[in-house]
Amino acid sequence: MCGIAGLVRLDGARASAATAGAMTASLAHRGPDGTGLWVDGPCALGHRRLAVIDLSPAGHQPIVNEDASVAVTFNGEIYNFAELRRDLEKKGHVFKSKCDAEVIVHQYEDDGDRCVEKFRGMFAFALWDKKKQRLLAARDRAGKKPFFYSAAEGTFRFASELQALLSDPGFPRRLDPQAVDHYFHYQYIPAPLTIWQDVRKLPAGYSLVLEGGQVKTSQYWELDFRLKDFYVNSEAAEERFRQLFDECVKSRLVSDVPLGAFLSGGIDSSAVVEAMTRLAGGKVKTFTIGFEEAAYSELDAARLFARQLGTEHHEEIVRPRALEVLPELVKHYGEPFADSSAIPTYYLAKMTRQHVTVALSGDGGDESFLGYARVAAIHQAERLTRIPAPARGLLARFAGMLPGGGGPRSLTRRVKRFATMEGNTAAEHFTELVAYFGRSRRKALYEPAFASQLQGDASEFMLRLFKDAPADDITEKALFVEARSYLPEDLQPKVDVASMMSALEVRSPFLDHNLMEFASRLPLRFKQEGLSTKVFLKRALAKRLLSEVLDRPKQGFALPLENWFRGELREPARDLLLSREARERGMFKESEVKRYLDEHQAGQDHSSRLWALMFFETWAREWLDRDKPAGF
């Protein structure tokens, strides 16, 4: 896991080593073990190293082939590099290190741009072909590793994080109104958009070629739920899952530095730790954080499973100081990102890094194996859309009379959310369900001058995914949408940035593309039983995990935001969001912002919306208002 950055002069002039060096230096937190810079004519490649495999100087990057005609700067891990290397050596390729990054330059020599199809792992890289004067870049299939790029001002720039592109004082900072609209709908900005008009994200499963001054992106991988494997029964599929899952875990245990695992006590992380215990030998180091509020803490469940497996368990009760952490998150995420679980993820990574350099996680199990209630319920939503409008109106009025309490995942809140959603199709309902500010809320929030700059609506991003989904059933369409939206655009950036703030590498067996394809090809009847979630995983892991783990309701990394905004965040939120700076920015109606603040104090839960507004305003002070300090 590392940080990459670089540039290519589109006019053919020599690349500035100083500029590339400054971009690379801004990523020092991602790679504390070394820095590298390689310049050839118009191209400069930079690298910050977090040494995990081959700790010797031979593993330093950028790395080149035998005659230095191909160079690469690489972030991530290629888990099948040993197998690829053996095949390449048989063909005469000569390696100078034991580093997985070196496989890339040699595989490119053999397969050209299609080399990326052979890599199994998490990665983002940029490769310069000196002879052809072209750049090849790629991002892994699940979007584990980020890749930002820009072709503004006559220079192609790329980096692992946005702030590296902005390290050049002359880089244009033009806010993209469409990105702002997407942010307030989804709590993240989906690729290829970024908060800046002149910067783009490479989508997961895409490659990029820069040649002759032209940038071209293409998709090299996609899940297809129409392709199905045949199994005699579910038991046969469950056995195949166990074999494949163990293989995915084993491949992620290769490391020249200490490793451990996140353990929440839920099914996914527990399955990873159980497999590690069997496959690694010795005690596995496990890590959990909890909160003082019992409803939001997973310490007891994690402790129980850690004792059963005999892990070397580390835990910590954290008292998050949101006012201190928020400016740090803003600095590193580089653009508005309102998933508040970035806070506990940051604390967990920080604690874990004190003991190990690599941690395995259970991320990805929900997305592949029907772990979200919103996905499991979409077939019911499709039926409910057939209810006549007057009847739905009665349901909405009934829901409006329900109390607002019951916790972040209570049935009461879900009923209210569904009954008051906008839209006529299941896809429209789903898109509204995931919205933090739905269409009508955003319309009411924006000042007319800002709203006039918008073209279309943010909901169209997800509706297009539903329309184009390679699936026949609405549930599998929703699984596809999750794999193309929330997974690579929210979950992965959250973990990448929060962990790399502490230089911790996180590996996710459930996000192995072979396992993701296996899940997509399972007959839906194996995965779906009414509104139940993860039924296939529970059956497949029944003999490996405690019943307390299998039967435990999903909790997730939720924060007591609702309480915080009535306590420690009450006055800071009001001061920030109703400040002169926020008002003069002219984007949001002060009356609407004040309404959310007041209604929250009166008992309604607007905590996620208030957090999104706070993150945006803090971000604007750090990155949009160049000469103004971040914070409060």
C-alpha positions in Angstrom: 0.0 0.0 0.0 1.5 3.3 -1.0 0.9 6.7 -2.6 1.4 7.4 -6.2 1.6 10.7 -8.2 3.0 12.0 -11.4 2.5 14.0 -14.5 2.9 14.1 -18.3 3.5 17.3 -20.3 1.0 17.3 -23.2 3.2 19.6 -25.2 6.1 17.1 -25.1 8.3 19.4 -22.9 10.4 17.9 -20.1 8.4 17.2 -17.0 9.2 19.2 -13.9 10.8 17.0 -11.3 10.1 19.7 -8.7 6.4 19.7 -9.4 6.2 15.9 -9.4 8.3 15.8 -6.2 5.9 18.2 -4.4 2.9 16.1 -5.5 4.6 13.0 -4.2 5.6 14.6 -0.9 2.0 15.5 -0.1 1.3 11.8 0.1 4.0 11.1 2.7 1.5 9.7 5.2 0.6 6.9 2.7 4.2 5.8 2.4 6.6 6.5 5.4 9.2 3.9 4.3 10.7 5.7 1.3 10.2 8.0 -1.7 11.0 7.7 -5.3 11.0 9.8 -8.5 11.6 8.8 -12.1 11.7 11.3 -14.9 11.9 10.6 -18.7 11.2 13.4 -21.1 7.6 14.6 -20.7 6.8 12.0 -18.0 7.5 12.1 -14.2 6.4 9.2 -11.9 6.5 9.6 -8.1 6.0 7.1 -5.3 5.7 7.0 -1.5 6.4 3.5 -0.2 4.8 1.5 2.6 7.0 -1.6 2.6 5.1 -4.8 2.9 6.7 -7.3 0.5 10.4 -7.2 -0.2 11.6 -4.7 2.3 15.0 -4.3 0.6 16.0 -1.3 -1.5 15.3 -3.5 -4.6 11.6 -3.0 -3.9 11.8 0.8 -4.2 9.6 2.4 -6.9 9.1 3.6 -9.5 10.3 0.3 -10.9 11.5 -0.4 -14.5 12.0 -3.4 -16.8 15.4 -4.7 -18.0 16.2 -1.8 -20.4 14.3 0.9 -18.5 11.9 1.4 -21.4 8.8 0.7 -19.2 8.4 2.2 -15.7 5.5 1.9 -13.2 4.4 3.5 -10.0 2.1 1.2 -8.2 -0.2 1.3 -5.1 -1.7 -1.9 -3.7 -1.1 -5.6 -3.8 -1.2 -8.2 -6.6 -1.9 -11.5 -4.8 -1.1 -13.8 -7.7 2.2 -12.1 -8.4 4.3 -15.3 -7.6 2.4 -17.3 -10.1 2.6 -14.6 -12.8 6.3 -14.2 -12.1 7.1 -17.9 -12.6 5.3 -17.8 -16.0 7.2 -14.6 -17.0 10.6 -16.0 -16.0 9.9 -19.1 -18.1 9.6 -16.7 -21.0 12.9 -15.1 -20.3 12.0 -12.0 -18.3 14.6 -11.1 -15.7 13.5 -9.8 -12.3 15.7 -7.8 -9.9 13.4 -7.8 -6.8 10.8 -9.9 -5.1 8.3 -7.1 -5.2 4.8 -7.6 -6.8 5.1 -4.3 -8.6 7.8 -5.6 -10.9 5.4 -8.1 -12.3 3.4 -5.2 -13.9 6.2 -4.0 -16.2 7.0 -7.5 -17.5 3.3 -8.5 -17.9 2.8 -5.3 -19.9 5.7 -6.3 -22.2 3.9 -9.6 -22.9 0.2 -8.5 -23.0 0.1 -4.8 -23.5 -2.9 -3.0 -22.1 -4.6 -6.3 -21.4 -2.1 -7.1 -18.7 -4.5 -5.7 -16.1 -6.9 -8.5 -16.7 -4.4 -11.0 -15.2 -3.9 -9.1 -11.9 -5.7 -10.4 -8.9 -5.7 -7.9 -6.1 -6.2 -4.3 -5.2 -4.3 -1.7 -7.2 -4.0 1.6 -8.9 -1.0 2.2 -11.1 0.5 4.4 -13.8 2.9 2.9 -16.4 5.0 4.8 -18.9 6.0 3.2 -22.1 9.1 5.2 -23.2 9.2 3.8 -26.7 5.6 4.5 -27.5 5.4 7.7 -25.4 2.1 6.6 -23.8 0.8 6.2 -20.3 -1.4 3.2 -19.1 -3.2 3.5 -15.8 -5.7 1.2 -14.1 -7.9 0.8 -11.0 -8.8 -2.5 -9.5 -12.2 -4.1 -10.0 -13.7 -3.4 -6.6 -12.3 0.1 -6.4 -10.1 -0.6 -3.4 -7.4 1.8 -4.5 -8.1 5.4 -5.8 -6.9 7.1 -8.9 -7.5 10.8 -9.5 -6.5 12.6 -12.7 -6.7 15.8 -14.6 -5.7 17.1 -18.1 -6.0 20.8 -17.3 -3.5 23.5 -18.1 -1.6 21.5 -20.7 -0.5 18.8 -18.2 -1.9 15.4 -17.4 -1.6 14.9 -13.6 -2.6 11.9 -11.5 -2.4 10.9 -7.8 -3.8 8.7 -5.1 -5.4 11.7 -3.3 -6.8 15.0 -4.5 -4.6 17.2 -2.5 -1.6 16.0 -4.5 -3.1 17.5 -7.6 -3.8 20.7 -5.7 -0.2 21.0 -4.5 0.5 23.1 -7.6 -0.7 26.7 -6.6 -1.7 27.3 -10.2 -4.0 24.4 -10.5 -7.5 25.5 -11.3 -10.1 25.1 -8.5 -13.4 25.3 -10.2 -16.2 23.9 -8.1 -18.5 21.4 -10.0 -22.1 22.1 -9.1 -23.1 18.6 -10.3 -20.7 17.0 -7.9 -22.2 19.1 -5.0 -25.7 17.9 -6.0 -24.5 14.2 -6.0 -22.8 14.7 -2.7 -25.9 15.9 -0.9 -27.9 13.0 -2.4 -25.5 10.1 -1.7 -23.1 11.5 0.9 -20.3 10.8 -1.6 -19.3 12.0 -5.1 -19.5 9.1 -7.6 -16.9 8.5 -10.3 -16.0 9.9 -12.7 -17.1 13.1 -11.0 -15.0 14.9 -8.3 -15.7 18.2 -6.5 -13.5 20.0 -9.1 -14.6 20.4 -12.7 -11.0 19.8 -14.0 -10.4 16.5 -12.0 -11.9 13.1 -12.6 -11.8 9.8 -10.8 -11.1 6.6 -12.7 -14.0 4.3 -12.0 -13.4 0.8 -10.5 -12.6 -1.8 -13.1 -11.5 0.8 -15.7 -8.2 1.5 -17.4 -6.9 4.7 -18.9 -4.6 5.4 -21.8 -2.9 8.7 -22.5 -1.5 8.9 -26.0 -1.0 11.8 -28.4 -2.4 14.2 -25.9 -5.7 12.3 -25.8 -7.2 10.5 -22.7 -9.3 7.4 -23.3 -10.9 5.3 -20.6 -12.3 1.8 -21.0 -13.9 -0.8 -18.8 -12.0 -4.1 -18.5 -14.3 -5.8 -15.9 -17.9 -6.0 -14.9 -20.2 -8.3 -12.9 -22.9 -10.0 -14.9 -25.7 -11.4 -12.9 -27.2 -13.1 -16.0 -24.4 -15.7 -16.0 -25.3 -18.5 -13.6 -23.3 -21.5 -12.4 -25.1 -24.8 -11.9 -25.1 -26.5 -8.6 -27.0 -29.7 -7.6 -28.1 -28.0 -4.5 -27.2 -25.2 -2.1 -24.9 -27.5 -0.1 -22.7 -27.9 -3.1 -22.5 -24.2 -3.6 -21.7 -23.7 0.1 -18.8 -26.1 -0.1 -17.4 -24.3 -3.2 -17.7 -21.0 -1.3 -15.7 -22.4 1.7 -13.0 -23.5 -0.6 -12.8 -20.3 -2.5 -13.1 -18.1 0.6 -10.2 -19.9 2.2 -8.1 -19.4 -0.9 -8.9 -15.7 -0.9 -7.9 -15.4 2.8 -4.7 -17.4 2.3 -3.5 -15.3 -0.6 -3.9 -12.2 1.6 -1.6 -13.6 4.4 1.5 -13.2 2.3 3.5 -10.4 4.0 7.0 -9.5 5.2 5.6 -7.4 8.0 3.2 -8.2 10.9 -0.5 -8.5 10.1 -3.7 -8.9 12.0 -7.5 -8.4 11.4 -10.3 -6.1 12.3 -12.9 -8.0 14.3 -16.4 -6.6 14.9 -18.1 -9.7 16.0 -20.3 -9.7 12.9 -20.4 -12.5 10.3 -18.0 -11.1 7.8 -15.0 -10.2 10.0 -15.5 -13.3 12.1 -15.4 -15.5 9.0 -12.1 -13.8 8.0 -10.5 -14.3 11.5 -11.7 -17.9 11.7 -10.0 -18.7 8.4 -6.9 -16.8 9.4 -6.6 -18.8 12.6 -6.8 -22.1 10.7 -4.6 -21.1 7.8 -1.9 -18.8 9.3 -0.9 -20.8 12.4 -0.2 -19.1 15.7 -2.3 -16.5 17.4 -4.0 -14.0 15.1 -3.9 -10.4 16.3 -7.4 -8.9 16.3 -8.6 -5.3 16.8 -11.9 -3.8 17.9 -13.1 -0.4 19.0 -16.2 0.4 20.9 -18.2 3.4 22.2 -19.5 4.2 25.7 -23.0 4.1 24.3 -23.9 0.4 24.4 -26.3 0.6 21.4 -23.4 1.5 19.2 -20.7 -0.7 20.6 -19.6 -4.2 19.3 -17.0 -4.9 22.0 -18.9 -7.7 23.7 -19.6 -9.7 20.5 -16.0 -9.3 19.3 -14.6 -10.3 22.7 -16.7 -13.5 22.8 -15.5 -14.7 19.4 -11.9 -13.7 20.1 -12.0 -15.9 23.2 -13.4 -18.8 21.3 -10.6 -18.6 18.7 -7.9 -17.7 21.1 -6.7 -14.6 19.3 -4.4 -12.0 20.7 -7.2 -9.5 21.1 -6.8 -5.7 21.4 -9.7 -3.4 22.1 -10.2 0.2 22.9 -13.2 2.3 24.0 -12.9 5.6 22.0 -14.5 8.9 22.9 -14.5 10.5 19.4 -13.9 14.2 19.4 -15.7 15.0 16.2 -14.6 18.7 16.3 -10.9 17.6 16.3 -11.2 14.8 13.8 -13.4 16.6 11.2 -10.7 19.0 9.9 -8.2 16.0 9.6 -10.8 14.0 7.6 -11.4 17.0 5.4 -7.7 17.4 4.7 -7.2 13.8 3.7 -10.5 13.0 1.8 -9.9 16.1 -0.3 -13.6 16.4 -1.3 -16.9 16.3 0.6 -17.5 12.9 2.1 -20.2 12.6 4.7 -20.1 8.9 5.7 -19.7 9.5 9.5 -18.3 5.9 10.0 -15.1 7.3 8.6 -14.5 8.5 12.2 -14.6 5.1 13.9 -12.7 3.6 10.9 -10.0 6.2 11.5 -9.7 5.4 15.2 -9.7 1.6 14.5 -6.9 2.0 11.9 -4.9 4.3 14.2 -5.1 1.7 17.1 -4.3 -1.2 14.8 -1.2 0.4 13.3 0.4 0.5 16.7 0.7 -3.3 16.5 0.7 -4.3 12.8 1.3 -2.9 9.3 -1.4 -5.0 7.5 -5.0 -5.8 8.6 -7.6 -8.0 7.0 -11.2 -6.9 7.1 -14.6 -8.3 6.4 -15.6 -5.5 3.9 -17.5 -6.7 0.9 -19.6 -9.5 2.4 -22.7 -7.4 2.5 -22.4 -6.2 -1.1 -22.0 -9.7 -2.5 -24.2 -11.8 -0.3 -27.3 -9.7 0.3 -26.3 -8.2 3.6 -28.3 -5.0 3.4 -32.0 -4.8 4.3 -32.6 -2.2 1.6 -31.5 -4.7 -1.0 -33.3 -7.7 0.6 -36.5 -5.7 0.7 -36.5 -4.3 -2.9 -38.7 -7.1 -4.3 -41.3 -6.1 -1.6 -40.9 -2.5 -2.7 -41.6 -3.5 -6.3 -44.9 -5.1 -5.1 -45.8 -2.1 -3.0 -45.3 0.3 -6.0 -48.4 -1.4 -7.4 -50.5 -0.1 -4.5 -52.8 2.8 -5.8 -51.6 6.2 -5.0 -54.4 7.0 -2.5 -53.6 4.0 -0.4 -49.9 4.9 -0.4 -50.9 8.4 0.8 -52.7 6.8 3.7 -49.6 4.8 4.6 -47.5 7.9 4.4 -49.9 9.8 6.8 -49.8 6.8 9.2 -46.0 6.7 9.1 -45.9 10.4 9.9 -47.7 9.7 13.2 -45.1 7.1 14.3 -42.5 8.1 16.9 -39.0 9.0 15.7 -37.0 6.9 18.2 -35.9 3.3 18.3 -32.3 3.5 17.1 -30.6 4.0 13.8 -31.9 0.7 12.3 -35.3 0.5 13.9 -38.3 -0.9 12.0 -40.2 2.3 12.8 -37.7 4.5 11.0 -37.6 2.2 8.0 -41.4 2.2 7.7 -41.4 6.0 7.9 -38.6 6.3 5.3 -40.3 4.0 2.9 -43.8 5.4 3.2 -42.6 9.0 2.6 -40.3 8.2 -0.3 -40.7 9.8 -3.7 -40.9 7.8 -6.9 -43.1 5.3 -8.7 -40.8 2.4 -9.5 -38.8 0.1 -7.2 -35.6 1.7 -8.6 -36.8 5.2 -7.9 -37.8 4.1 -4.4 -34.4 2.6 -3.8 -32.6 5.7 -5.1 -34.7 7.8 -2.8 -34.1 5.4 0.1 -30.3 5.9 0.0 -30.6 9.7 -0.3 -29.5 11.9 2.5 -31.2 14.9 0.9 -33.8 13.6 -1.5 -34.8 15.5 -4.6 -37.4 17.7 -2.9 -35.0 18.4 0.1 -32.2 19.5 -2.2 -34.5 21.7 -4.2 -35.6 23.4 -1.0 -32.0 23.7 0.3 -30.3 25.3 -2.7 -30.3 29.0 -3.3 -31.8 29.8 -6.8 -28.4 31.1 -8.1 -26.8 27.8 -7.3 -29.7 25.6 -8.4 -29.7 27.3 -11.8 -26.2 25.9 -12.5 -27.5 22.3 -12.2 -28.2 20.1 -15.2 -30.3 17.1 -14.5 -30.6 15.5 -11.1 -28.2 13.4 -9.0 -30.7 10.5 -8.8 -30.1 9.9 -12.5 -26.7 8.3 -11.7 -28.2 5.4 -9.8 -31.3 5.2 -12.0 -29.0 4.6 -15.0 -27.2 1.8 -13.1 -30.6 0.1 -12.5 -31.5 0.6 -16.2 -28.2 -0.8 -17.5 -27.8 -3.6 -14.9 -26.9 -6.9 -16.5 -29.5 -8.7 -14.3 -33.1 -10.0 -14.8 -34.4 -9.8 -11.2 -34.9 -6.5 -9.3 -33.0 -7.9 -6.3 -29.9 -8.7 -8.5 -30.2 -5.3 -10.2 -30.0 -3.8 -6.7 -26.9 -5.9 -5.9 -25.3 -4.7 -9.2 -26.1 -1.1 -8.3 -24.5 -1.5 -4.8 -21.4 -3.0 -6.4 -21.1 0.0 -8.8 -22.1 2.7 -6.4 -21.8 2.4 -2.6 -19.0 -0.2 -2.7 -16.4 1.6 -4.8 -17.6 5.2 -4.1 -18.2 5.1 -0.4 -17.0 2.0 1.4 -13.6 1.7 -0.4 -12.6 5.4 -0.2 -13.7 5.5 3.4 -11.4 2.6 4.4 -8.5 3.6 2.1 -8.2 7.2 3.3 -8.9 6.4 7.0 -6.4 3.6 7.1 -3.7 5.4 5.0 -3.9 8.3 7.4 -2.1 5.9 9.7 -0.1 4.1 7.0 -2.1 0.9 7.6 -2.7 -1.5 4.7 -6.2 -3.1 4.7 -6.9 -6.3 2.7 -10.4 -7.6 2.1 -10.9 -11.3 1.1 -14.6 -10.8 0.3 -13.5 -8.3 -2.4 -11.5 -10.8 -4.4 -13.0 -10.5 -7.9 -13.2 -14.3 -8.1 -15.4 -14.4 -5.0 -17.5 -11.5 -6.2 -18.1 -13.3 -9.5 -18.9 -16.5 -7.6 -21.6 -14.6 -5.6 -23.1 -13.0 -8.7 -23.4 -16.4 -10.4 -25.2 -18.1 -7.5 -28.8 -18.8 -8.2 -30.8 -16.1 -6.4 -32.9 -18.6 -4.6 -29.7 -19.7 -2.6 -29.2 -16.1 -1.4 -32.7 -14.8 -0.8 -35.3 -15.9 1.7 -38.0 -13.2 2.3 -36.5 -10.2 4.0 -33.7 -12.2 5.7 -30.1 -11.1 4.9 -27.0 -13.2 4.3 -28.9 -16.5 4.4 -26.3 -18.2 2.1 -23.3 -17.1 4.2 -25.0 -18.2 7.4 -25.6 -21.7 6.0 -22.1 -21.9 4.5 -20.4 -20.8 7.8 -22.7 -22.6 10.2 -20.0 -25.0 11.3 -17.3 -22.4 11.6 -18.9 -19.6 13.5 -20.8 -19.3 16.9 -24.5 -19.2 16.7 -24.2 -15.9 18.6 -22.4 -14.5 15.6 -24.7 -16.0 13.0 -27.9 -14.8 14.7 -26.7 -11.4 15.8 -28.5 -8.5 14.1 -26.4 -6.4 11.8 -25.0 -3.3 13.6 -22.5 -1.7 11.4 -20.1 1.2 12.3 -22.9 3.6 13.4 -22.1 6.6 15.5 -24.4 8.3 18.1 -24.6 11.4 15.9 -28.2 12.1 16.9 -27.1 12.5 20.5 -24.0 14.5 19.6 -26.0 17.1 17.7 -28.1 17.6 20.8 -25.0 17.8 23.0 -21.3 18.5 22.1 -22.1 19.4 18.5 -25.1 21.5 19.1 -23.5 25.0 19.3 -20.5 24.3 17.0 -22.9 23.1 14.3 -25.0 26.2 14.6 -22.0 28.5 14.7 -20.5 26.9 11.6 -23.5 26.5 9.5 -25.0 29.9 10.2 -21.7 31.7 9.9 -21.0 34.7 7.8 -18.7 32.6 5.6 -21.4 30.0 4.9 -24.0 32.7 4.2 -21.7 34.6 1.8 -21.0 31.4 -0.1 -24.5 31.7 -1.4 -25.2 28.1 -2.0 -27.7 27.1 0.7 -30.7 28.9 2.1 -30.0 29.9 5.6 -33.7 29.4 6.6 -33.5 25.8 5.5 -30.3 25.1 7.4 -31.7 26.7 10.5 -34.9 24.6 10.1 -32.8 21.4 10.2 -30.9 22.6 13.3 -34.1 23.6 15.1 -36.1 20.5 14.2 -33.3 18.2 15.3 -33.3 19.9 18.7 -37.1 19.4 18.8 -36.9 15.7 18.4 -36.6 14.9 14.6 -33.4 13.2 13.5 -31.5 15.3 11.0 -28.1 14.2 12.3 -26.8 12.7 9.0 -27.9 15.8 7.1 -26.3 18.1 9.6 -23.1 16.1 9.4 -23.1 16.4 5.6 -23.6 20.2 5.9 -20.8 20.5 8.5 -18.4 18.4 6.4 -19.1 20.5 3.3 -18.6 23.8 5.1 -15.4 22.6 6.8 -14.1 21.4 3.4 -15.0 24.7 1.7 -12.9 26.5 4.3 -9.9 24.2 3.8 -10.0 23.8 0.0 -12.3 26.3 -1.6 -11.5 29.4 0.4 -7.7 29.2 -0.2 -6.6 31.8 2.3 -9.0 30.8 5.1 -8.1 28.2 7.7 -10.1 25.0 8.2 -11.9 24.3 11.4 -14.2 26.3 13.5 
